[in-house]
Amino acid sequence: MMVYNLVRVARVGEGGGGRIIYIEFAGSTLPVYDERNLAPDYAAGELHEVKLRLQALEVEEGSQGVLGASGDRFYGRVVHRIPLGSGWSYVLELGGLRAHLDTAELHPVGGYLSVVGRLVLEDIMLPEREGLPGQ
């Protein structure tokens, strides 16, 4: 299941040893780590469809009804689950934003999770631009 989010990219920059895009979400700006340099500088200021993954350091059961993000903690509801090798691949609803999460632990669809980690850019759909290489 490929899940994309329509978000405004506020800015593109460097930080923390790599490239970071900042997306607007629920009235705040969230950093998304662009490990594969997928987002060009011109992505800033525009709406784009992005596929996000949560790179988790810690996953635990969350509180029912609590969705969103605060610092490096993400609160979500499991909306989809499929087997993945020796673990599971999930889609989490973070209150208007959806992100993929892979983990070895089994969590119920409809359950709530609290995840410490960071958002990573998996893919970005860019509008075609005239005059760019490859166009």
N, C-alpha and C positions, 0 to 999 in steps of 0.2 A: 504494500500500500504506500504510494507516494503521496505525501501530504505537503502542500505548499501553502504559504501564508502571504497575503498581500500586505506589504508594509512599506512605509516611507523610510528610505535610508537617509538618516540625518547627516552623516559624514563618514568618510573613509580615512583611516589613518594608520599609524604605526604605534605599537605599544606592547609592553609585556613580552618582548622578544619576537613579535610577529605582526602581521597585518590584522587590523580590527575594523569592522564596520559597526556603526552605531545605528540601531533601528528604533523607531518610535513605537511604543507599545503602552497602552493603558495610561496615557498621560506622562510617561517617563521615557527615558532613553536607555536602551539596554545594549551592552557590548556583545558582539558576536565575533568570535575568532575565525578568521579566514585563513586557515592553515594551508590552503592550496592556491591562494591568490586568485580567487575566482571573480571578485568584484573589482572592476576598474575604478579609477578615481572619479570618472564622470557619473558613476551610479549615485553619488551624493545628491540629495535634493529631489529625488524622483521616487515614484512608486515602483516596486519590483515584487515579483513573486519569488520567495525564498523557501528552501527546504532546510530545516534546522535539526540538529542533533544535540541532545544533552550529553555531554561528556561528564559522567558522574564520578565523584569521589566517594559519595555515601548516598545510599538509598534506604529510606525507612518509611513505614506506614505514616500517612498524613492524616490531617483532620478533615472530616467530611465537610464539603462545601467550601473549603479554603483553596482558592486558585490564585495564581499570580507569581510574581518574582520580587525578591528583596535581596539585594546584594548578590551573593553567590548561592542563594537558596531559592529553589523553584518549587512551587506547590501546584500539583496537577492531578487530574482525574484520568485514569486509564480508559481510553475509548476504543482501543484495538490492541490485539495481542496475537502474535504468530510464533511458532517454534523457530529457533535459530541455533543450529548446531547443538551445543550443550547448554543453551540458555534460551532466552526469550527476547523478542523484539516488540516494543510497545510504541503506541502513539499516545502522548499525554496532551490533554487539553489544559492549557495554563491560563484560561480566562480570556479567550479571544486569540490566542496564539497556540499553535500545535507544534510539538517537537517529538522527534524519534528518540527512543532510549533503548539501549541494549544492555541486558543484565542477566546474570545466571539465576537470580531469584524469580520464583513464580509469584505473580500478583494478579488478583482477580480483575476482570474487566468491570468497570464501574467503581473500583476501589480508588482511594486517594493516596498519593505518594508525596513525600517531601524529599527533594533531591539537592544535595550540595554538589556543585560543579560549575560548568560553564557551557554556554551555547556555542556551537560550532556550525559554520556555514557548510552545508553539504552541496547546495546547488543554488544558482540564481538565474532567473529568466530575465535576460536583458532585452530591451527593445532594439530592433535593428536600427543602425545609424548609417546614414550615407557617408561615404568617404573613409570608412574605417577599413583597415586591412582585412581581407577575407570576405568583404561584402560585395 
